[in-house]
Amino acid sequence: MLSLRPVRRFCRAAAAATVASRDSISNTSSNIVPNCSGKPTALEEPALVKLKAERDPEKLFQLFKANAHNRLVIENRFAFEDTVSRLAGARRFDYIEHLLEHQKTLPQGRREGFILRIIMLYLKAGMIKHAVNTFYDMHLFGCPRTVKSFNATLKVLTQTRDLDAIESFLREVPVKFGIVLDVFSVNIVIKAFCEMGILDKAYLVMVEMEKVGIRPDVVTYTTLISAFYKNNRWEVGNGLWNLMVMRGCLPNLATFNVRIQFLVNRRRAWQANSLMGMMQFLGMTPDEVTYNLVIKGFCQAGYLEMAKRVYSALLEKGYKPNIKIYQTLIHYLCKGGQFKMAYALCKDCMKKNWFPNVDTIHKLLEGLQKNQQLDQARAIMTLARRRVPPFPTDQLQAMQSILSRS
């Protein structure tokens, strides 16, 4: 699923263009022209605003095509991505092909950075063949190929999960076009192989690349360690961790979180907590993911008081608990009969429109009802009814029935 971030940025850019247009209209008389009735009429809206507002795929295509030479549109990659995304959603791949192929013939088609955008836009539209062909045809637009465009195309190919196509591209293209691979190339391949479940092959890629002078970085090790841990091959994962440290490649936040996740899954909460302490000793700040993992580890191991202490430490560091932390703590506090704190946390997260799962809410309501804390139970029910989107009627009725018990 496409990220909404580019769309939001595009919307802000369009809004800025609107403001600029309004300022220009109010301050410059040349922006007002008389019509037949003698009344002044403002000039057309900026292209970015029109693109944002247009919902008809054909009109959107025509509007973008009419602005093919408009640098404000072409150089705004968020506008480009949003247009392609909406055309792909309407399954108008013919329009996408027409727009992108036309862009290649323009002066910007001689810039590798712009061609990279074309390749990635084809990928987002699911037009894999067009993306790969764009790389092979770069010389036709007078655009040089480097490892950057190679990596972009390699990333496209990895989405196909076609092992033969990936290996063929790796074997033939660098020789054909004189491209020297870098560590990003290695990481793309290793990530793809790990996702395909061929972990030994992924590890061998790292070994072979080292032979030609490409040193693995922290991303390489983190990807492999995570994959081996997830596949319950912890001996290899631990070995890679030790190898990374021995070679002077310090783990980053993501690497620590991967190992802490492994320790928590193995019910080794105290070791997970010690590892978080090591992070801080090394000057690395744990994030919400780290804290949630350690809290979950202590909860699962039955050390609720330690979980509460870690939660307090999170607040002292200035972090705001996320929905996962709320869910974990509320669930295990209810399980441990600590309904007072569970109620406080549940009320806090519900006010933010974050809701624990229905089973957890049931447990909390049952505990509050059993302890004769009916006012608190009613407060939870009131917040549950305000949920957006609302709970299904049958779920709300089931919650209400708990309060009706004598």
Summary of the structure (lengths in Angstrom):
residues: 406
radius of gyration: 28.0
end to end distance: 48.0
largest distance: 83.0
contacts: 1227
relative contact order: 0.04
helix: 73%
strand: 1%
